[in-house]
């Protein structure tokens, strides 16, 4: 949801050995069939459950600095040969693959 400078800082802090690609004009989203959210993606029960959970853990959503708040999330893991190891299309704005699923994809 931010710009390239913000993304670079986050990747450096949390995953310095991972390549993170930024697509500010959303061409890649379109090519990979990652759609935009409808109201159902914002008001899905899991969104409310996750919001309560993270609030109880002391986290809160930050201000949206840029980007398309209606863009659905997706997670892809591509190996060095260009083969997709994971293609996860989120069902709501709160839906993300579990750490175990991503770790398994990274191990190949």
N, C-alpha and C positions, 0 to 999 in steps of 0.2 A: 504494500500500500504506500510505499514511499518511493523516493527516487534512487538512482544508482549509487549515490554517495552514502545514503542511509543503508541500503542493502549491503554495500561493501563493508561498512562498519560492523553490521550484525554478523555477516559471514566471518569476518576476521576474528570477532570475539567468540563465536560459538562453534564454528566449523571451518577453521583455516585451511584444511586440506580438501575441501569440497568446492567444486566449481559451481557457482550460482550464476545463472544467466538471467538478465533483466530484459523484459519485453514491454517497454512502456507504451508502444502503440498497439499492443495486443494482437499482432499478426500470428504469433505462435499459438495463442489461445484459440484463435479461429481455426488454424490448420489442424490442431489436435482435437477439435470438437469440444472444447471446454466452454460451456455456455455461460450466460449471465443469469443471475438469480431472479426468480420471481418472488412474490411475497411469501410463498410457502417455504422458501429456503431460509427466510429470516424468522419465520414464526413456527418452524418445526419444533416439536417438543424437546428434541435433543439440544437445540440452541438454548432454550430456557434452563434446562438441567445443567448444561455446561457453564452458563453464566452464573448460576448460583454456586456451583462448585468452585469456580476460580475466584469468585468474590470471597467465599469462606476461606480460601487459601491465601487471601491477602493480595490478590492480583486484580487489576481492573483494565478495561480496554483503554488504550491511549487515543489521543486525538488522531483523526485521519488527516494526514498531511497532503496526500495526493493519491492518485490512482482512482480506479473505478470501484466504488464500494459494492456495486452490483455484480462484479466479476466473481464467478464461482471459483473456489480453489480446486487445484488438482496437484498431484504429486507424481513425478516421474523420476525413475532411476535408470540411467543409461550407462552401460559399461564402456570401457575404452575402445571396444570394437564397434560401438554404435548400436549394440543390441539393447533393446528395452528389457530391463529386469523387473520393472514395476511401472504400471500405469494405473493410478488410482484417481478416479473421478469422484469428487466429494458429492454427497447427496444433499448436504445443507452447508451453510456457511460455517458451522461448527464441526463438520465431519472431516477428519483427517486420518490417515492410516496410523495404526499403532506403531510405537517404536520398534516392536518385535518384527513387524512386517517390513519396515524400512531397513532394519538391520539385516534381515534375511536377504533382501534384495541386494544390499551392498556387498554381502558375502558372496553372492552369485551362486 
